[in-house]
Amino acid sequence: MREETKMLPVKYLIEALPTVLSWTGGNVEVHGVVADSRRVCPGDLFVAIPGLNVDGHRFIAEAVSEGAVAVVGERAPQELPGLPWGAFTYVRVPDAREAWGWLCAAWYGFPSRKMTLIGVTGTDGKTTTVNLIYAVLRAAGLNVGMISTVNACIGEEEIDTGLHTTTPDPPDIQAYLARMVEAGTTHAVLEVTSHGLAQHRVAGCDFDVAAVTNITHEHLDFHGSLAAYQQAKASLFDGLTRSFRKPGVPKAAVLNRDDSSYEYLSPIPADRRVTYSVDGEADVVARDVVYGPMATRLTIRLPEGEVAVETALVGAYNVSNVLAAAAVGVALDLPPEAIASGVAAMRGVPGRMERIEAGQDFLAIVDFAHTPWALEQALRTARTMAGEHGRVIVVFGCAGLRDRAKREMMGHVAGRLADLVIITAEDPRTESLEEIMAASAVAARAEGKREGVDLWRVPDRGEAIRLACQIAQPGDVVIACGKGHEQSMCFGTTEYPWDDREAMRLALRGETLDTLPTARDL
């Protein structure tokens, strides 16, 4: 994060921090803010972040030797012997990772304070909901930007935001927001993951609207417990009324009355609270829903009246996503017509119930469903899309070094709701792929599936998708779940190129995408 001619006094940056424990050194001029010692240039401020595997404090000497003039860290000076004290300014903080977020925001002039910022969190449906809100705001004639785990939209420019789904790091977020300000953006929508919240990647982002999709069983490997995961998600709402106040912009919470998260999110203070529900009592409610295999029609009851909506998104869970976007529209006082036209304009999100067509006589779908709840919704939706005698054939896996409980849970869901189940790889990382697949297979067998009859374990994902297409009959639905739009898969510690959509296209031709190490074992 560096602009060749830009310089800021370290005092200006440090004043942005919520807490400073101590300060040693002078008010030096800073040329950039970095958290990777390998990227330090003369004049930089280096943020020493303690990590799970590497402690940034170990690299302070290296950073200073490369020209860092200031360091922000968590350790007291007496705990850091051997450093060239006096050669750099040292600022001690309670949380260096949080400080990094605030420093990046300050470096870019707090861009989120110059626009209305909407944050969307939840376990499932975040990316779709962010895109729906973006479409609704555009339909209202607003200059809007978007940062999701798939892409960032700034003006007419679209930028890929990475290989795997998570909120970008602070320098990227703040740089995107600053570019939006330059482009005249008045509103921005940001997808906020639990990792992004827990790791303070959105520190320095002043949200005006916080919206939640749902909060279910996910990422317990990282958070340790469901309560900690819920707390991470809730922090987006906790920070609303404490964040920077923009003239005439109330702090609004958008809550799902159909989800258990409502119980612990609703007491959190907000200037305005807008609720939504598929079939209950709320401010924004769905009526007369007609589910079709290629589209969904419904009437949305808003505080100002009712509006008819048609969307290319299918399934009950997408009705909930539509309502969440509509509720954000209500929180921003947008006209009902903009909500309806925006929802209709959003045709879909890459890797979310994305249909792959090659002239086949069955449906082939790629979806990102990688949690038990999402897999259940995807399979129930696939069932509505199958022909009269059509079958649902699912290909899925579970990630290594992630929430182990999901493996059995997803095996039960697949065994119960799909006719044919093919278990395969999904980012096994350093764990045994065979053991991961076995856990899901045991659960699927408990639901009545029989290996070699309607249950298979196929380690290579390309071959698994090809097998699904090979056994598909007219009217069937083949759905590959778990990877969606992602462009790589992790085996060991290596990211291999991978794209479920390309794998599906090849499978429809009877071929396999052979980029994974498991392809060599065939």
ZICORUR-V612859 format. One record per residue. N is the residue number from 1. RES is the residue in three letters. SS is DSSP state (H for helix, E for strand, C for the rest). NEAR is the number of other C-alpha atoms within 10 Angstrom. Layout:
# ZICORUR-V612859
n:res:ss:near
N:RES:SS:NEAR
N:RES:SS:NEAR
This chain:
# ZICORUR-V612859
n:res:ss:near
1:MET:C:17
2:ARG:E:15
3:GLU:C:8
4:GLU:C:7
5:THR:C:6
6:LYS:C:11
7:MET:C:16
8:LEU:E:15
9:PRO:E:13
10:VAL:H:22
11:LYS:H:13
12:TYR:H:15
13:LEU:H:20
14:ILE:H:20
15:GLU:C:13
16:ALA:C:18
17:LEU:C:18
18:PRO:C:13
19:THR:C:13
20:VAL:C:17
21:LEU:C:10
22:SER:E:12
23:TRP:E:14
24:THR:E:15
25:GLY:C:14
26:GLY:C:16
27:ASN:C:15
28:VAL:C:17
29:GLU:E:18
30:VAL:E:24
31:HIS:C:23
32:GLY:E:23
33:VAL:E:25
34:VAL:E:23
35:ALA:C:21
36:ASP:C:14
37:SER:H:21
38:ARG:H:11
39:ARG:H:13
40:VAL:C:21
41:CYS:C:21
42:PRO:C:15
43:GLY:C:19
44:ASP:E:26
45:LEU:E:30
46:PHE:E:31
47:VAL:E:28
48:ALA:C:27
49:ILE:C:23
50:PRO:E:17
51:GLY:C:10
52:LEU:C:6
53:ASN:C:6
54:VAL:C:10
55:ASP:E:12
56:GLY:H:20
57:HIS:H:22
58:ARG:H:14
59:PHE:H:18
60:ILE:H:23
61:ALA:H:17
62:GLU:H:15
63:ALA:H:29
64:VAL:H:24
65:SER:H:15
66:GLU:C:17
67:GLY:C:18
68:ALA:C:27
69:VAL:C:26
70:ALA:E:27
71:VAL:E:24
72:VAL:E:27
73:GLY:E:24
74:GLU:C:23
75:ARG:C:17
76:ALA:C:13
77:PRO:H:16
78:GLN:H:7
79:GLU:H:8
80:LEU:C:13
81:PRO:C:8
82:GLY:C:8
83:LEU:C:13
84:PRO:C:11
85:TRP:C:14
86:GLY:C:10
87:ALA:C:15
88:PHE:C:19
89:THR:E:19
90:TYR:E:23
91:VAL:E:23
92:ARG:E:21
93:VAL:C:22
94:PRO:C:14
95:ASP:C:20
96:ALA:H:22
97:ARG:H:25
98:GLU:H:22
99:ALA:H:29
100:TRP:H:29
101:GLY:H:24
102:TRP:H:27
103:LEU:H:31
104:CYS:H:27
105:ALA:H:28
106:ALA:H:20
107:TRP:H:25
108:TYR:C:17
109:GLY:C:14
110:PHE:C:19
111:PRO:H:24
112:SER:H:27
113:ARG:H:20
114:LYS:H:18
115:MET:C:21
116:THR:E:21
117:LEU:E:23
118:ILE:E:27
119:GLY:E:26
120:VAL:E:27
121:THR:E:28
122:GLY:C:22
123:THR:C:22
124:ASP:C:22
125:GLY:C:23
126:LYS:H:25
127:THR:H:25
128:THR:H:22
129:THR:H:29
130:VAL:H:28
131:ASN:H:25
132:LEU:H:28
133:ILE:H:30
134:TYR:H:28
135:ALA:H:26
136:VAL:H:30
137:LEU:H:25
138:ARG:H:19
139:ALA:H:21
140:ALA:C:19
141:GLY:C:10
142:LEU:C:15
143:ASN:C:18
144:VAL:E:26
145:GLY:E:29
146:MET:E:25
147:ILE:E:28
148:SER:C:26
149:THR:C:23
150:VAL:C:21
151:ASN:E:14
152:ALA:E:20
153:CYS:E:20
154:ILE:E:23
155:GLY:C:16
156:GLU:C:7
157:GLU:E:8
158:GLU:E:13
159:ILE:E:12
160:ASP:E:12
161:THR:C:19
162:GLY:C:16
163:LEU:C:16
164:HIS:C:15
165:THR:C:15
166:THR:C:18
167:THR:C:25
168:PRO:C:21
169:ASP:C:16
170:PRO:H:26
171:PRO:H:23
172:ASP:H:15
173:ILE:H:24
174:GLN:H:30
175:ALA:H:17
176:TYR:H:22
177:LEU:H:30
178:ALA:H:19
179:ARG:H:16
180:MET:H:25
181:VAL:H:20
182:GLU:H:12
183:ALA:C:15
184:GLY:C:15
185:THR:C:20
186:THR:C:16
187:HIS:E:21
188:ALA:E:27
189:VAL:E:27
190:LEU:E:28
191:GLU:E:25
192:VAL:C:29
193:THR:C:26
194:SER:H:26
195:HIS:H:17
196:GLY:H:20
197:LEU:H:20
198:ALA:H:20
199:GLN:C:18
200:HIS:C:22
201:ARG:C:28
202:VAL:C:27
203:ALA:C:22
204:GLY:C:28
205:CYS:C:25
206:ASP:C:26
207:PHE:C:29
208:ASP:C:29
209:VAL:E:26
210:ALA:E:27
211:ALA:E:29
212:VAL:E:29
213:THR:C:26
214:ASN:C:23
215:ILE:C:21
216:THR:C:19
217:HIS:C:17
218:GLU:C:25
219:HIS:C:19
220:LEU:H:17
221:ASP:H:14
222:PHE:H:15
223:HIS:H:18
224:GLY:C:11
225:SER:C:14
226:LEU:H:16
227:ALA:H:11
228:ALA:H:15
229:TYR:H:23
230:GLN:H:21
231:GLN:H:18
232:ALA:H:22
233:LYS:H:27
234:ALA:H:22
235:SER:H:15
236:LEU:H:24
237:PHE:H:27
238:ASP:H:18
239:GLY:C:20
240:LEU:C:23
241:THR:C:18
242:ARG:C:13
243:SER:C:15
244:PHE:C:16
245:ARG:C:15
246:LYS:C:16
247:PRO:C:6
248:GLY:C:6
249:VAL:C:13
250:PRO:C:18
251:LYS:C:26
252:ALA:E:24
253:ALA:E:28
254:VAL:E:31
255:LEU:E:27
256:ASN:E:28
257:ARG:C:23
258:ASP:C:18
259:ASP:C:14
260:SER:C:12
261:SER:H:20
262:TYR:H:17
263:GLU:H:12
264:TYR:H:11
265:LEU:H:21
266:SER:C:18
267:PRO:C:9
268:ILE:C:16
269:PRO:C:17
270:ALA:C:21
271:ASP:C:12
272:ARG:E:12
273:ARG:E:19
274:VAL:E:23
275:THR:E:24
276:TYR:E:29
277:SER:E:21
278:VAL:C:23
279:ASP:C:15
280:GLY:C:12
281:GLU:C:13
282:ALA:C:20
283:ASP:C:20
284:VAL:E:29
285:VAL:E:25
286:ALA:E:25
287:ARG:E:16
288:ASP:E:11
289:VAL:E:17
290:VAL:E:14
291:TYR:E:18
292:GLY:C:15
293:PRO:C:16
294:MET:C:13
295:ALA:C:14
296:THR:E:19
297:ARG:E:20
298:LEU:E:17
299:THR:E:17
300:ILE:E:25
301:ARG:E:20
302:LEU:E:20
303:PRO:C:14
304:GLU:C:12
305:GLY:E:9
306:GLU:E:16
307:VAL:E:16
308:ALA:E:17
309:VAL:E:20
310:GLU:E:17
311:THR:E:22
312:ALA:C:17
313:LEU:C:28
314:VAL:C:23
315:GLY:C:24
316:ALA:H:18
317:TYR:H:20
318:ASN:H:19
319:VAL:H:23
320:SER:H:23
321:ASN:H:28
322:VAL:H:27
323:LEU:H:29
324:ALA:H:32
325:ALA:H:31
326:ALA:H:31
327:ALA:H:31
328:VAL:H:29
329:GLY:H:22
330:VAL:H:21
331:ALA:H:20
332:LEU:C:17
333:ASP:C:10
334:LEU:C:17
335:PRO:C:14
336:PRO:H:23
337:GLU:H:16
338:ALA:H:19
339:ILE:H:31
340:ALA:H:22
341:SER:H:19
342:GLY:H:25
343:VAL:H:26
344:ALA:H:20
345:ALA:H:17
346:MET:C:18
347:ARG:C:15
348:GLY:C:16
349:VAL:C:18
350:PRO:C:18
351:GLY:C:23
352:ARG:C:22
353:MET:C:24
354:GLU:E:20
355:ARG:E:18
356:ILE:C:16
357:GLU:C:14
358:ALA:C:14
359:GLY:C:8
360:GLN:C:15
361:ASP:C:13
362:PHE:C:20
363:LEU:E:25
364:ALA:E:28
365:ILE:E:23
366:VAL:E:27
367:ASP:E:25
368:PHE:C:24
369:ALA:C:24
370:HIS:C:24
371:THR:C:23
372:PRO:H:22
373:TRP:H:21
374:ALA:H:22
375:LEU:H:24
376:GLU:H:20
377:GLN:H:19
378:ALA:H:25
379:LEU:H:24
380:ARG:H:17
381:THR:H:20
382:ALA:H:27
383:ARG:H:22
384:THR:H:18
385:MET:H:22
386:ALA:C:19
387:GLY:C:16
388:GLU:C:10
389:HIS:C:9
390:GLY:C:19
391:ARG:C:22
392:VAL:E:26
393:ILE:E:28
394:VAL:E:28
395:VAL:E:26
396:PHE:E:28
397:GLY:C:28
398:CYS:C:28
399:ALA:C:22
400:GLY:C:22
401:LEU:C:13
402:ARG:C:18
403:ASP:C:18
404:ARG:C:17
405:ALA:H:15
406:LYS:H:22
407:ARG:H:24
408:GLU:H:21
409:MET:H:20
410:MET:H:26
411:GLY:H:28
412:HIS:H:23
413:VAL:H:21
414:ALA:H:31
415:GLY:H:27
416:ARG:H:20
417:LEU:H:21
418:ALA:C:25
419:ASP:C:17
420:LEU:E:23
421:VAL:E:27
422:ILE:E:27
423:ILE:E:27
424:THR:C:26
425:ALA:C:29
426:GLU:C:25
427:ASP:C:25
428:PRO:C:24
429:ARG:E:19
430:THR:C:13
431:GLU:C:15
432:SER:C:13
433:LEU:H:22
434:GLU:H:14
435:GLU:H:12
436:ILE:H:22
437:MET:H:27
438:ALA:H:17
439:ALA:H:19
440:SER:H:28
441:ALA:H:28
442:VAL:H:17
443:ALA:H:21
444:ALA:H:27
445:ARG:H:17
446:ALA:H:14
447:GLU:C:16
448:GLY:C:13
449:LYS:C:23
450:ARG:C:16
451:GLU:E:15
452:GLY:C:8
453:VAL:C:9
454:ASP:C:17
455:LEU:E:22
456:TRP:E:20
457:ARG:E:20
458:VAL:C:20
459:PRO:C:22
460:ASP:C:25
461:ARG:H:28
462:GLY:H:27
463:GLU:H:22
464:ALA:H:25
465:ILE:H:33
466:ARG:H:23
467:LEU:H:20
468:ALA:H:25
469:CYS:H:26
470:GLN:H:13
471:ILE:H:11
472:ALA:C:22
473:GLN:C:17
474:PRO:C:14
475:GLY:C:18
476:ASP:C:25
477:VAL:E:28
478:VAL:E:28
479:ILE:E:27
480:ALA:E:30
481:CYS:E:27
482:GLY:C:26
483:LYS:C:26
484:GLY:C:22
485:HIS:C:23
486:GLU:C:21
487:GLN:C:16
488:SER:E:21
489:MET:E:24
490:CYS:E:20
491:PHE:E:21
492:GLY:C:13
493:THR:C:11
494:THR:E:12
495:GLU:E:15
496:TYR:E:15
497:PRO:E:15
498:TRP:C:22
499:ASP:C:20
500:ASP:H:26
501:ARG:H:24
502:GLU:H:15
503:ALA:H:23
504:MET:H:29
505:ARG:H:20
506:LEU:H:18
507:ALA:H:22
508:LEU:C:22
509:ARG:C:13
510:GLY:C:14
511:GLU:C:16
512:THR:C:22
513:LEU:C:22
514:ASP:C:17
515:THR:C:18
516:LEU:C:20
517:PRO:H:12
518:THR:H:17
519:ALA:H:15
520:ARG:H:9
521:ASP:H:8
522:LEU:C:9
